[in-house]
Amino acid sequence: MDLTMEQLEACIGLAQRTRGMRERIERIRAMSELSGIKSDTIGGSGRPLNDGTGEGGSMLADLLETFQSEAHAYYEIAWTVERVVKAAEMSDNQRDVVRYRYIDGMTWDEVALAMGYSDKWCRELRDRALAEMGIERKIAEFLEVPSKNFV
């Protein structure tokens, strides 16, 4: 199975978005339960969960629907990443960095903390892992290449 850098970056975004939505869903539910309000308003603000359209368009229902869609897309790509990681010959540290960064959607600071290494070393492990998986990082995308025209 071939995997591209774009797919890895998409996996990060999906992991972060689904984590954020999951947290929002839990906050909305907790506010509802703690304030003892009916499920048709948020946090006692009087702001309706239901938008009044009669189309079942509650904020929570909309968020849950979006979450399901994003989570489905995330799990599909995360499963692909995991299969490629398992098939590649690399160290456990390299596998962990790829999983933390791309499947779990961690920032480089979070990866470094989880690994107990500097973020620079974690990036080096990532680069080695990508090479083992046959994925080329397009360095030109990350660096501004000066023009050769010196006129």
DRENLUM-965103 format. One record per atom (N, C-alpha, C): x, y, z; atom name; residue in one letter. Coordinates in nm, 4 decimals. Each point is the difference from the previous one (the first is absolute). Example, Ala and Ser with C-alpha at 12.3 -4.5 7.8 and 13.67 -1.06 7.14 Angstrom:
<recs>
+----------+----------+----------+------+------+
:        u :        v :        w : site : code :
+----------+----------+----------+------+------+
:   1.3190 :  -0.5690 :   0.7800 :    N :    a :
:  -0.0890 :   0.1190 :   0.0000 :   CA :    a :
:   0.0900 :   0.1200 :   0.0000 :    C :    a :
:  -0.0350 :   0.1050 :  -0.0720 :    N :    s :
:   0.0820 :   0.1190 :   0.0060 :   CA :    s :
:  -0.0770 :   0.1090 :   0.0730 :    C :    s :
+----------+----------+----------+------+------+
</recs>
This chain:
<recs>
+----------+----------+----------+------+------+
:        u :        v :        w : site : code :
+----------+----------+----------+------+------+
:   0.0852 :  -0.1190 :   0.0000 :    N :    m :
:  -0.0852 :   0.1190 :   0.0000 :   CA :    m :
:   0.0882 :   0.1233 :   0.0000 :    C :    m :
:  -0.0191 :   0.0853 :  -0.0972 :    N :    d :
:   0.0749 :   0.1249 :  -0.0062 :   CA :    d :
:  -0.0685 :   0.1042 :   0.0856 :    C :    d :
:   0.0811 :   0.0824 :   0.0616 :    N :    l :
:  -0.0489 :   0.1056 :   0.0870 :   CA :    l :
:   0.0753 :   0.1261 :  -0.0371 :    C :    l :
:  -0.0687 :   0.1130 :  -0.0009 :    N :    t :
:   0.0645 :   0.1259 :  -0.0357 :   CA :    t :
:   0.0095 :   0.0918 :   0.1215 :    C :    t :
:   0.0851 :   0.0996 :  -0.0115 :    N :    m :
:   0.0132 :   0.0996 :   0.1056 :   CA :    m :
:  -0.1324 :   0.0734 :   0.0189 :    C :    m :
:  -0.0720 :   0.0227 :  -0.1089 :    N :    e :
:  -0.1289 :   0.0687 :   0.0080 :   CA :    e :
:  -0.0996 :  -0.0810 :   0.0835 :    C :    e :
:   0.0016 :  -0.1312 :  -0.0150 :    N :    q :
:  -0.0884 :  -0.0851 :   0.0793 :   CA :    q :
:   0.0379 :   0.0040 :   0.1476 :    C :    q :
:   0.1307 :   0.0016 :   0.0275 :    N :    l :
:   0.0445 :   0.0096 :   0.1390 :   CA :    l :
:  -0.0437 :   0.1319 :   0.0628 :    C :    l :
:   0.0154 :   0.1087 :  -0.0750 :    N :    e :
:  -0.0411 :   0.1308 :   0.0508 :   CA :    e :
:  -0.1518 :   0.0056 :   0.0192 :    C :    e :
:  -0.0746 :  -0.0634 :  -0.0892 :    N :    a :
:  -0.1458 :  -0.0051 :   0.0143 :   CA :    a :
:  -0.0385 :  -0.0772 :   0.1251 :    C :    a :
:   0.0748 :  -0.1042 :   0.0306 :    N :    c :
:  -0.0275 :  -0.0796 :   0.1191 :   CA :    c :
:   0.0180 :   0.0848 :   0.1258 :    C :    c :
:   0.1048 :   0.0826 :   0.0035 :    N :    i :
:   0.0219 :   0.0894 :   0.1143 :   CA :    i :
:  -0.1207 :   0.0912 :   0.0178 :    C :    i :
:  -0.0411 :   0.0646 :  -0.1084 :    N :    g :
:  -0.1129 :   0.0926 :   0.0068 :   CA :    g :
:  -0.1277 :  -0.0667 :   0.0467 :    C :    g :
:  -0.0279 :  -0.1167 :  -0.0538 :    N :    l :
:  -0.1208 :  -0.0724 :   0.0402 :   CA :    l :
:   0.0069 :  -0.0428 :   0.1461 :    C :    l :
:   0.1167 :  -0.0440 :   0.0449 :    N :    a :
:   0.0150 :  -0.0399 :   0.1403 :   CA :    a :
:  -0.0256 :   0.1187 :   0.0918 :    C :    a :
:   0.0560 :   0.1148 :  -0.0348 :    N :    q :
:  -0.0178 :   0.1187 :   0.0834 :   CA :    q :
:  -0.1443 :   0.0499 :  -0.0021 :    C :    q :
:  -0.0626 :   0.0000 :  -0.1178 :    N :    r :
:  -0.1391 :   0.0458 :  -0.0089 :   CA :    r :
:  -0.0948 :  -0.0916 :   0.0757 :    C :    r :
:   0.0176 :  -0.1317 :  -0.0143 :    N :    t :
:  -0.0908 :  -0.0912 :   0.0703 :   CA :    t :
:   0.0204 :   0.0096 :   0.1511 :    C :    t :
:   0.1240 :   0.0185 :   0.0450 :    N :    r :
:   0.0255 :   0.0173 :   0.1428 :   CA :    r :
:  -0.0688 :   0.1263 :   0.0514 :    C :    r :
:   0.0099 :   0.1089 :  -0.0756 :    N :    g :
:  -0.0657 :   0.1247 :   0.0388 :   CA :    g :
:  -0.1511 :  -0.0130 :   0.0036 :    C :    g :
:  -0.0570 :  -0.0669 :  -0.0982 :    N :    m :
:  -0.1454 :  -0.0189 :  -0.0021 :   CA :    m :
:  -0.0456 :  -0.0870 :   0.1156 :    C :    m :
:   0.0770 :  -0.1048 :   0.0297 :    N :    r :
:  -0.0340 :  -0.0879 :   0.1119 :   CA :    r :
:  -0.0023 :   0.0802 :   0.1302 :    C :    r :
:   0.0967 :   0.0883 :   0.0173 :    N :    e :
:   0.0050 :   0.0835 :   0.1205 :   CA :    e :
:  -0.1193 :   0.0956 :   0.0065 :    C :    e :
:  -0.0368 :   0.0602 :  -0.1142 :    N :    r :
:  -0.1167 :   0.0890 :  -0.0026 :   CA :    r :
:  -0.1285 :  -0.0741 :   0.0322 :    C :    r :
:  -0.0144 :  -0.1189 :  -0.0546 :    N :    i :
:  -0.1192 :  -0.0807 :   0.0275 :   CA :    i :
:  -0.0101 :  -0.0279 :   0.1495 :    C :    i :
:   0.1113 :  -0.0397 :   0.0590 :    N :    e :
:  -0.0006 :  -0.0301 :   0.1437 :   CA :    e :
:  -0.0305 :   0.1255 :   0.0825 :    C :    e :
:   0.0523 :   0.1165 :  -0.0398 :    N :    r :
:  -0.0296 :   0.1241 :   0.0728 :   CA :    r :
:  -0.1472 :   0.0353 :  -0.0072 :    C :    r :
:  -0.0586 :  -0.0144 :  -0.1182 :    N :    i :
:  -0.1426 :   0.0307 :  -0.0165 :   CA :    i :
:  -0.0835 :  -0.0938 :   0.0866 :    C :    i :
:   0.0327 :  -0.1278 :  -0.0031 :    N :    r :
:  -0.0741 :  -0.0973 :   0.0818 :   CA :    r :
:   0.0175 :   0.0287 :   0.1490 :    C :    r :
:   0.1227 :   0.0316 :   0.0414 :    N :    a :
:   0.0262 :   0.0280 :   0.1416 :   CA :    a :
:  -0.0730 :   0.1256 :   0.0456 :    C :    a :
:  -0.0005 :   0.1046 :  -0.0831 :    N :    m :
:  -0.0705 :   0.1230 :   0.0358 :   CA :    m :
:  -0.1482 :  -0.0267 :   0.0150 :    C :    m :
:  -0.0537 :  -0.0811 :  -0.0870 :    N :    s :
:  -0.1414 :  -0.0354 :   0.0062 :   CA :    s :
:  -0.0323 :  -0.0729 :   0.1292 :    C :    s :
:   0.0822 :  -0.0983 :   0.0324 :    N :    e :
:  -0.0244 :  -0.0800 :   0.1202 :   CA :    e :
:   0.0214 :   0.0813 :   0.1278 :    C :    e :
:   0.1078 :   0.0774 :   0.0058 :    N :    l :
:   0.0320 :   0.0754 :   0.1211 :   CA :    l :
:  -0.0999 :   0.1101 :   0.0292 :    C :    l :
:  -0.0499 :   0.0633 :  -0.1033 :    N :    s :
:  -0.0914 :   0.1113 :   0.0223 :   CA :    s :
:  -0.1439 :  -0.0460 :   0.0169 :    C :    s :
:  -0.0237 :  -0.1283 :  -0.0231 :    N :    g :
:  -0.1341 :  -0.0545 :   0.0167 :   CA :    g :
:  -0.0990 :   0.0533 :  -0.1017 :    C :    g :
:   0.0516 :   0.0491 :  -0.1115 :    N :    i :
:  -0.0895 :   0.0539 :  -0.1015 :   CA :    i :
:  -0.0445 :  -0.1097 :  -0.0948 :    C :    i :
:  -0.1040 :   0.0309 :  -0.0711 :    N :    k :
:  -0.0479 :  -0.0943 :  -0.1008 :   CA :    k :
:   0.0999 :  -0.0005 :  -0.1148 :    C :    k :
:  -0.0061 :  -0.1025 :  -0.0777 :    N :    s :
:   0.0952 :  -0.0142 :  -0.1091 :   CA :    s :
:  -0.0255 :   0.0987 :  -0.1136 :    C :    s :
:  -0.0963 :   0.0899 :   0.0174 :    N :    d :
:  -0.0263 :   0.0940 :  -0.1097 :   CA :    d :
:   0.0682 :   0.1355 :   0.0202 :    C :    d :
:   0.0790 :   0.0162 :   0.1068 :    N :    t :
:   0.0785 :   0.1230 :   0.0162 :   CA :    t :
:   0.1389 :  -0.0337 :   0.0492 :    C :    t :
:   0.0929 :   0.0917 :  -0.0215 :    N :    i :
:   0.1386 :  -0.0213 :   0.0405 :   CA :    i :
:   0.0328 :   0.0843 :   0.1213 :    C :    i :
:   0.0505 :  -0.0639 :   0.1041 :    N :    g :
:   0.0580 :   0.0685 :   0.1140 :   CA :    g :
:  -0.0857 :   0.1050 :   0.0652 :    C :    g :
:  -0.1317 :  -0.0108 :  -0.0100 :    N :    g :
:  -0.0877 :   0.0970 :   0.0629 :   CA :    g :
:   0.0008 :   0.1346 :  -0.0706 :    C :    g :
:   0.0648 :   0.0077 :  -0.1153 :    N :    s :
:   0.0124 :   0.1268 :  -0.0703 :   CA :    s :
:  -0.1290 :   0.0366 :  -0.0721 :    C :    s :
:  -0.0894 :  -0.0954 :  -0.0084 :    N :    g :
:  -0.1212 :   0.0240 :  -0.0759 :   CA :    g :
:   0.0220 :  -0.0184 :  -0.1491 :    C :    g :
:   0.1272 :  -0.0220 :  -0.0381 :    N :    r :
:   0.0308 :  -0.0236 :  -0.1409 :   CA :    r :
:  -0.0436 :  -0.1410 :  -0.0336 :    C :    r :
:  -0.0898 :  -0.0158 :  -0.0965 :    N :    p :
:  -0.0552 :  -0.1330 :  -0.0261 :   CA :    p :
:   0.0996 :  -0.0945 :  -0.0644 :    C :    p :
:  -0.0088 :  -0.1263 :   0.0425 :    N :    l :
:   0.0710 :  -0.1044 :  -0.0714 :   CA :    l :
:  -0.0710 :  -0.0263 :  -0.1325 :    C :    l :
:  -0.1320 :   0.0079 :   0.0020 :    N :    n :
:  -0.0769 :  -0.0201 :  -0.1216 :   CA :    n :
:  -0.0148 :   0.1346 :  -0.0697 :    C :    n :
:   0.0260 :   0.0029 :  -0.1287 :    N :    d :
:  -0.0034 :   0.1271 :  -0.0722 :   CA :    d :
:  -0.1403 :   0.0440 :  -0.0394 :    C :    d :
:  -0.1006 :  -0.0769 :   0.0371 :    N :    g :
:  -0.1374 :   0.0387 :  -0.0254 :   CA :    g :
:  -0.0476 :  -0.0251 :  -0.1411 :    C :    g :
:   0.0792 :  -0.0631 :  -0.0816 :    N :    t :
:  -0.0401 :  -0.0233 :  -0.1385 :   CA :    t :
:  -0.0903 :  -0.1209 :  -0.0135 :    C :    t :
:  -0.0049 :  -0.0794 :   0.1062 :    N :    g :
:  -0.0802 :  -0.1209 :  -0.0089 :   CA :    g :
:   0.0697 :  -0.1094 :  -0.0772 :    C :    g :
:   0.1227 :   0.0237 :  -0.0389 :    N :    e :
:   0.0747 :  -0.0980 :  -0.0770 :   CA :    e :
:   0.0953 :  -0.0795 :   0.0873 :    C :    e :
:  -0.0202 :   0.0044 :   0.1322 :    N :    g :
:   0.0881 :  -0.0741 :   0.0889 :   CA :    g :
:   0.1389 :   0.0592 :   0.0055 :    C :    g :
:   0.0128 :   0.1284 :  -0.0264 :    N :    g :
:   0.1308 :   0.0635 :  -0.0102 :   CA :    g :
:   0.0542 :   0.0504 :   0.1311 :    C :    g :
:   0.0085 :  -0.0826 :   0.1012 :    N :    s :
:   0.0583 :   0.0450 :   0.1260 :   CA :    s :
:   0.1504 :   0.0137 :  -0.0160 :    C :    s :
:   0.0588 :   0.0874 :   0.0809 :    N :    m :
:   0.1451 :   0.0174 :  -0.0047 :   CA :    m :
:   0.0705 :  -0.1307 :   0.0311 :    C :    m :
:  -0.0476 :  -0.0699 :   0.1008 :    N :    l :
:   0.0631 :  -0.1258 :   0.0373 :   CA :    l :
:  -0.0162 :  -0.1036 :  -0.1108 :    C :    l :
:  -0.1175 :  -0.0094 :  -0.0559 :    N :    a :
:  -0.0234 :  -0.0968 :  -0.1079 :   CA :    a :
:   0.0872 :   0.0322 :  -0.1215 :    C :    a :
:   0.0118 :   0.1284 :  -0.0334 :    N :    d :
:   0.0855 :   0.0396 :  -0.1129 :   CA :    d :
:   0.1454 :  -0.0344 :   0.0279 :    C :    d :
:   0.0439 :   0.0275 :   0.1222 :    N :    l :
:   0.1373 :  -0.0302 :   0.0377 :   CA :    l :
:   0.0255 :  -0.1505 :  -0.0035 :    C :    l :
:  -0.0956 :  -0.0777 :   0.0497 :    N :    l :
:   0.0146 :  -0.1452 :  -0.0030 :   CA :    l :
:   0.0060 :  -0.0536 :  -0.1434 :    C :    l :
:  -0.0801 :   0.0570 :  -0.0864 :    N :    e :
:   0.0005 :  -0.0422 :  -0.1402 :   CA :    e :
:   0.1341 :   0.0318 :  -0.0658 :    C :    e :
:   0.0504 :   0.1195 :   0.0240 :    N :    t :
:   0.1297 :   0.0388 :  -0.0553 :   CA :    t :
:   0.1100 :  -0.0891 :   0.0573 :    C :    t :
:  -0.0094 :  -0.0241 :   0.1300 :    N :    f :
:   0.0993 :  -0.0857 :   0.0653 :   CA :    f :
:   0.0021 :  -0.1386 :  -0.0632 :    C :    f :
:  -0.1163 :  -0.0577 :  -0.0233 :    N :    q :
:  -0.0065 :  -0.1336 :  -0.0605 :   CA :    q :
:   0.0681 :  -0.0023 :  -0.1365 :    C :    q :
:  -0.0258 :   0.1006 :  -0.0790 :    N :    s :
:   0.0585 :   0.0072 :  -0.1337 :   CA :    s :
:   0.1522 :   0.0142 :   0.0075 :    C :    s :
:   0.0467 :   0.0930 :   0.0830 :    N :    e :
:   0.1440 :   0.0223 :   0.0156 :   CA :    e :
:   0.0673 :  -0.1236 :   0.0599 :    C :    e :
:  -0.0640 :  -0.0609 :   0.0991 :    N :    a :
:   0.0577 :  -0.1168 :   0.0656 :   CA :    a :
:   0.0124 :  -0.1160 :  -0.0989 :    C :    a :
:  -0.0989 :  -0.0166 :  -0.0854 :    N :    h :
:   0.0054 :  -0.1067 :  -0.1005 :   CA :    h :
:   0.1195 :   0.0223 :  -0.0936 :    C :    h :
:   0.0158 :   0.1216 :  -0.0487 :    N :    a :
:   0.1119 :   0.0319 :  -0.0887 :   CA :    a :
:   0.1332 :  -0.0203 :   0.0726 :    C :    a :
:   0.0048 :   0.0433 :   0.1267 :    N :    y :
:   0.1223 :  -0.0153 :   0.0789 :   CA :    y :
:   0.0362 :  -0.1469 :   0.0177 :    C :    y :
:  -0.0960 :  -0.0823 :   0.0389 :    N :    y :
:   0.0305 :  -0.1404 :   0.0255 :   CA :    y :
:   0.0450 :  -0.0719 :  -0.1263 :    C :    y :
:  -0.0548 :   0.0372 :  -0.1138 :    N :    e :
:   0.0434 :  -0.0621 :  -0.1252 :   CA :    e :
:   0.1465 :   0.0297 :  -0.0278 :    C :    e :
:   0.0383 :   0.1276 :   0.0104 :    N :    i :
:   0.1387 :   0.0355 :  -0.0305 :   CA :    i :
:   0.0943 :  -0.0460 :   0.1104 :    C :    i :
:  -0.0435 :   0.0062 :   0.1268 :    N :    a :
:   0.0845 :  -0.0456 :   0.1103 :   CA :    a :
:   0.0284 :  -0.1499 :  -0.0127 :    C :    a :
:  -0.0995 :  -0.0755 :  -0.0436 :    N :    w :
:   0.0178 :  -0.1433 :  -0.0202 :   CA :    w :
:   0.1042 :  -0.0256 :  -0.1088 :    C :    w :
:  -0.0049 :   0.0789 :  -0.1072 :    N :    t :
:   0.0975 :  -0.0128 :  -0.1080 :   CA :    t :
:   0.1401 :   0.0331 :   0.0504 :    C :    t :
:   0.0129 :   0.1093 :   0.0747 :    N :    v :
:   0.1300 :   0.0376 :   0.0559 :   CA :    v :
:   0.0524 :  -0.1126 :   0.0893 :    C :    v :
:  -0.0854 :  -0.0530 :   0.0846 :    N :    e :
:   0.0420 :  -0.1070 :   0.0912 :   CA :    e :
:   0.0490 :  -0.1223 :  -0.0769 :    C :    e :
:  -0.0684 :  -0.0373 :  -0.1061 :    N :    r :
:   0.0429 :  -0.1155 :  -0.0801 :   CA :    r :
:   0.1377 :   0.0233 :  -0.0611 :    C :    r :
:   0.0227 :   0.1215 :  -0.0514 :    N :    v :
:   0.1296 :   0.0323 :  -0.0604 :   CA :    v :
:   0.1094 :  -0.0003 :   0.1067 :    C :    v :
:  -0.0299 :   0.0557 :   0.1166 :    N :    v :
:   0.0976 :   0.0039 :   0.1102 :   CA :    v :
:   0.0373 :  -0.1420 :   0.0427 :    C :    v :
:  -0.0995 :  -0.0870 :   0.0122 :    N :    k :
:   0.0273 :  -0.1379 :   0.0411 :   CA :    k :
:   0.0833 :  -0.0742 :  -0.1042 :    C :    k :
:  -0.0224 :   0.0281 :  -0.1270 :    N :    a :
:   0.0687 :  -0.0715 :  -0.1073 :   CA :    a :
:   0.1439 :   0.0492 :  -0.0203 :    C :    a :
:   0.0275 :   0.1234 :   0.0366 :    N :    a :
:   0.1332 :   0.0574 :  -0.0234 :   CA :    a :
:   0.0997 :  -0.0511 :   0.1032 :    C :    a :
:   0.1225 :  -0.0143 :  -0.0444 :    N :    e :
:   0.1061 :  -0.0394 :   0.0921 :   CA :    e :
:   0.0579 :   0.1258 :   0.0620 :    C :    e :
:  -0.0341 :   0.0212 :   0.1276 :    N :    m :
:   0.0486 :   0.1171 :   0.0712 :   CA :    m :
:   0.0052 :  -0.0301 :   0.1488 :    C :    m :
:   0.0669 :   0.0868 :   0.0728 :    N :    s :
:   0.0127 :  -0.0204 :   0.1447 :   CA :    s :
:  -0.1326 :   0.0308 :   0.0700 :    C :    s :
:  -0.0129 :  -0.0487 :   0.1217 :    N :    d :
:  -0.1201 :   0.0290 :   0.0790 :   CA :    d :
:  -0.0151 :   0.1497 :   0.0229 :    C :    d :
:   0.1112 :   0.0691 :   0.0208 :    N :    n :
:  -0.0063 :   0.1457 :   0.0184 :   CA :    n :
:  -0.0546 :   0.0696 :  -0.1243 :    C :    n :
:   0.0432 :  -0.0460 :  -0.1166 :    N :    q :
:  -0.0508 :   0.0583 :  -0.1245 :   CA :    q :
:  -0.1500 :  -0.0261 :  -0.0132 :    C :    q :
:  -0.0435 :  -0.1210 :   0.0309 :    N :    r :
:  -0.1435 :  -0.0321 :  -0.0045 :   CA :    r :
:  -0.0785 :   0.0893 :   0.0950 :    C :    r :
:   0.0524 :   0.0152 :   0.1222 :    N :    d :
:  -0.0691 :   0.0815 :   0.0991 :   CA :    d :
:  -0.0143 :   0.1451 :  -0.0461 :    C :    d :
:   0.1062 :   0.0553 :  -0.0572 :    N :    v :
:  -0.0062 :   0.1384 :  -0.0470 :   CA :    v :
:  -0.1058 :   0.0148 :  -0.1083 :    C :    v :
:  -0.0026 :  -0.0930 :  -0.0942 :    N :    v :
:  -0.0994 :   0.0064 :  -0.1077 :   CA :    v :
:  -0.1409 :  -0.0120 :   0.0571 :    C :    v :
:  -0.0190 :  -0.0917 :   0.0916 :    N :    r :
:  -0.1332 :  -0.0175 :   0.0595 :   CA :    r :
:  -0.0430 :   0.1239 :   0.0783 :    C :    r :
:   0.0900 :   0.0495 :   0.0854 :    N :    y :
:  -0.0345 :   0.1182 :   0.0794 :   CA :    y :
:  -0.0313 :   0.1199 :  -0.0896 :    C :    y :
:   0.0848 :   0.0231 :  -0.0986 :    N :    r :
:  -0.0155 :   0.1199 :  -0.0832 :   CA :    r :
:  -0.1160 :  -0.0125 :  -0.0973 :    C :    r :
:  -0.0049 :  -0.1082 :  -0.0734 :    N :    y :
:  -0.0960 :  -0.0095 :  -0.1097 :   CA :    y :
:  -0.1314 :  -0.0673 :   0.0382 :    C :    y :
:   0.0032 :  -0.1009 :   0.0832 :    N :    i :
:  -0.1251 :  -0.0670 :   0.0368 :   CA :    i :
:  -0.0671 :   0.0708 :   0.1171 :    C :    i :
:   0.0794 :   0.0362 :   0.1020 :    N :    d :
:  -0.0572 :   0.0677 :   0.1163 :   CA :    d :
:  -0.0119 :   0.1504 :  -0.0183 :    C :    d :
:   0.0674 :   0.0548 :  -0.1014 :    N :    g :
:  -0.0117 :   0.1429 :  -0.0289 :   CA :    g :
:   0.0689 :   0.0895 :   0.1020 :    C :    g :
:   0.1027 :  -0.0529 :   0.0675 :    N :    m :
:   0.0697 :   0.0790 :   0.1003 :   CA :    m :
:   0.0877 :   0.1082 :  -0.0638 :    C :    m :
:   0.0205 :   0.1080 :   0.0734 :    N :    t :
:   0.0961 :   0.1024 :  -0.0436 :   CA :    t :
:   0.1403 :  -0.0559 :   0.0238 :    C :    t :
:   0.1007 :   0.0674 :  -0.0570 :    N :    w :
:   0.1365 :  -0.0479 :   0.0210 :   CA :    w :
:   0.0398 :   0.0091 :   0.1466 :    C :    w :
:  -0.0471 :   0.1000 :   0.0714 :    N :    d :
:   0.0285 :   0.0095 :   0.1433 :   CA :    d :
:  -0.0606 :  -0.1176 :   0.0757 :    C :    d :
:  -0.1225 :  -0.0382 :  -0.0353 :    N :    e :
:  -0.0655 :  -0.1144 :   0.0642 :   CA :    e :
:   0.0719 :  -0.1307 :  -0.0323 :    C :    e :
:   0.0440 :  -0.0145 :  -0.1250 :    N :    v :
:   0.0738 :  -0.1202 :  -0.0395 :   CA :    v :
:   0.1296 :  -0.0096 :   0.0799 :    C :    v :
:   0.0733 :   0.1121 :   0.0085 :    N :    a :
:   0.1272 :   0.0018 :   0.0723 :   CA :    a :
:  -0.0203 :  -0.0357 :   0.1471 :    C :    a :
:  -0.1040 :   0.0535 :   0.0595 :    N :    l :
:  -0.0293 :  -0.0295 :   0.1402 :   CA :    l :
:  -0.0335 :  -0.1484 :   0.0187 :    C :    l :
:  -0.0831 :  -0.0534 :  -0.0882 :    N :    a :
:  -0.0387 :  -0.1411 :   0.0096 :   CA :    a :
:   0.1200 :  -0.0926 :  -0.0214 :    C :    a :
:   0.0903 :   0.0394 :  -0.0888 :    N :    m :
:   0.1163 :  -0.0831 :  -0.0323 :   CA :    m :
:   0.1149 :   0.0192 :   0.0981 :    C :    m :
:   0.0031 :   0.1163 :   0.0660 :    N :    g :
:   0.1122 :   0.0299 :   0.0885 :   CA :    g :
:   0.1237 :   0.0447 :  -0.0752 :    C :    g :
:  -0.0206 :   0.0513 :  -0.1210 :    N :    y :
:   0.1089 :   0.0490 :  -0.0839 :   CA :    y :
:  -0.0280 :   0.1453 :  -0.0364 :    C :    y :
:   0.0987 :   0.0646 :  -0.0608 :    N :    s :
:  -0.0218 :   0.1357 :  -0.0501 :   CA :    s :
:  -0.0870 :  -0.0071 :  -0.1248 :    C :    s :
:  -0.0670 :   0.1112 :  -0.0309 :    N :    d :
:  -0.0826 :  -0.0009 :  -0.1211 :   CA :    d :
:   0.0878 :  -0.0143 :  -0.1240 :    C :    d :
:   0.1223 :   0.0507 :   0.0053 :    N :    k :
:   0.0916 :  -0.0145 :  -0.1140 :   CA :    k :
:   0.0308 :  -0.1473 :  -0.0261 :    C :    k :
:   0.0267 :  -0.0764 :   0.1073 :    N :    w :
:   0.0280 :  -0.1425 :  -0.0170 :   CA :    w :
:  -0.1243 :  -0.0738 :  -0.0491 :    C :    w :
:  -0.1166 :   0.0382 :   0.0505 :    N :    c :
:  -0.1241 :  -0.0630 :  -0.0449 :   CA :    c :
:  -0.0227 :   0.0237 :  -0.1487 :    C :    c :
:   0.0324 :   0.1199 :  -0.0470 :    N :    r :
:  -0.0130 :   0.0285 :  -0.1437 :   CA :    r :
:   0.0987 :  -0.0837 :  -0.0810 :    C :    r :
:   0.1192 :  -0.0209 :   0.0543 :    N :    e :
:   0.0986 :  -0.0851 :  -0.0667 :   CA :    e :
:  -0.0518 :  -0.1438 :  -0.0081 :    C :    e :
:  -0.0570 :  -0.0484 :   0.1087 :    N :    l :
:  -0.0602 :  -0.1343 :  -0.0017 :   CA :    l :
:  -0.1118 :  -0.0077 :  -0.1027 :    C :    l :
:  -0.0809 :   0.1063 :  -0.0084 :    N :    r :
:  -0.1067 :   0.0046 :  -0.1011 :   CA :    r :
:   0.0576 :  -0.0074 :  -0.1403 :    C :    r :
:   0.1056 :   0.0770 :  -0.0253 :    N :    d :
:   0.0609 :   0.0001 :  -0.1338 :   CA :    d :
:   0.0503 :  -0.1396 :  -0.0366 :    C :    d :
:   0.0610 :  -0.0669 :   0.0949 :    N :    r :
:   0.0489 :  -0.1360 :  -0.0245 :   CA :    r :
:  -0.1171 :  -0.0960 :  -0.0242 :    C :    r :
:  -0.1059 :   0.0168 :   0.0763 :    N :    a :
:  -0.1182 :  -0.0856 :  -0.0173 :   CA :    a :
:  -0.0632 :   0.0220 :  -0.1367 :    C :    a :
:  -0.0111 :   0.1260 :  -0.0408 :    N :    l :
:  -0.0570 :   0.0291 :  -0.1321 :   CA :    l :
:   0.0838 :  -0.0645 :  -0.1095 :    C :    l :
:   0.1312 :   0.0041 :   0.0147 :    N :    a :
:   0.0881 :  -0.0628 :  -0.0985 :   CA :    a :
:  -0.0245 :  -0.1506 :  -0.0043 :    C :    a :
:  -0.0169 :  -0.0612 :   0.1175 :    N :    e :
:  -0.0275 :  -0.1440 :   0.0051 :   CA :    e :
:  -0.1346 :  -0.0345 :  -0.0643 :    C :    e :
:  -0.0955 :   0.0936 :   0.0085 :    N :    m :
:  -0.1320 :  -0.0237 :  -0.0590 :   CA :    m :
:  -0.0040 :   0.0399 :  -0.1472 :    C :    m :
:   0.1118 :   0.0526 :  -0.0500 :    N :    g :
:   0.0061 :   0.0403 :  -0.1402 :   CA :    g :
:  -0.0723 :   0.1302 :  -0.0288 :    C :    g :
:  -0.0087 :   0.0872 :   0.1000 :    N :    i :
:  -0.0676 :   0.1282 :  -0.0166 :   CA :    i :
:   0.1051 :   0.1098 :  -0.0039 :    C :    i :
:  -0.0008 :   0.0757 :  -0.1075 :    N :    e :
:   0.0941 :   0.1105 :  -0.0115 :   CA :    e :
:  -0.0639 :   0.1274 :   0.0505 :    C :    e :
:   0.0707 :   0.0661 :   0.0896 :    N :    r :
:  -0.0456 :   0.1319 :   0.0436 :   CA :    r :
:   0.0412 :   0.0978 :  -0.1064 :    C :    r :
:  -0.0910 :   0.0859 :  -0.0356 :    N :    k :
:   0.0294 :   0.1009 :  -0.1008 :   CA :    k :
:   0.0548 :   0.1230 :   0.0711 :    C :    k :
:   0.1327 :   0.0007 :   0.0163 :    N :    i :
:   0.0647 :   0.1064 :   0.0748 :   CA :    i :
:  -0.0227 :   0.1346 :  -0.0678 :    C :    i :
:  -0.0108 :   0.0023 :  -0.1291 :    N :    a :
:  -0.0227 :   0.1263 :  -0.0705 :   CA :    a :
:  -0.1291 :   0.0665 :   0.0451 :    C :    a :
:  -0.0977 :  -0.0782 :   0.0444 :    N :    e :
:  -0.1255 :   0.0575 :   0.0481 :   CA :    e :
:   0.0198 :   0.0742 :   0.1309 :    C :    e :
:   0.0988 :  -0.0415 :   0.0781 :    N :    f :
:   0.0206 :   0.0578 :   0.1313 :   CA :    f :
:   0.1056 :   0.1107 :   0.0001 :    C :    f :
:   0.0823 :   0.0065 :  -0.1033 :    N :    l :
:   0.1036 :   0.0998 :  -0.0078 :   CA :    l :
:  -0.0277 :   0.0948 :  -0.1157 :    C :    l :
:   0.0335 :   0.1247 :   0.0214 :    N :    e :
:  -0.0110 :   0.0943 :  -0.1097 :   CA :    e :
:   0.1291 :  -0.0111 :  -0.0795 :    C :    e :
:  -0.0117 :  -0.0404 :  -0.1235 :    N :    v :
:   0.1168 :  -0.0174 :  -0.0849 :   CA :    v :
:   0.0251 :   0.1319 :  -0.0716 :    C :    v :
:   0.1206 :   0.0580 :   0.0204 :    N :    p :
:   0.0290 :   0.1289 :  -0.0637 :   CA :    p :
:   0.0071 :  -0.0137 :  -0.1521 :    C :    p :
:  -0.0348 :   0.1041 :  -0.0648 :    N :    s :
:   0.0034 :   0.0029 :  -0.1452 :   CA :    s :
:   0.1447 :  -0.0049 :  -0.0484 :    C :    s :
:   0.0211 :  -0.0644 :  -0.1126 :    N :    k :
:   0.1355 :  -0.0065 :  -0.0579 :   CA :    k :
:   0.0282 :   0.1225 :  -0.0839 :    C :    k :
:  -0.1000 :   0.0802 :  -0.0239 :    N :    n :
:   0.0198 :   0.1233 :  -0.0775 :   CA :    n :
:   0.0472 :   0.1095 :   0.0927 :    C :    n :
:   0.1242 :   0.0401 :  -0.0175 :    N :    f :
:   0.0571 :   0.1021 :   0.0865 :   CA :    f :
:   0.0002 :   0.1365 :  -0.0665 :    C :    f :
:  -0.0859 :   0.0227 :  -0.0940 :    N :    v :
:  -0.0023 :   0.1243 :  -0.0763 :   CA :    v :
:  -0.0520 :   0.1133 :   0.0838 :    C :    v :
+----------+----------+----------+------+------+
</recs>
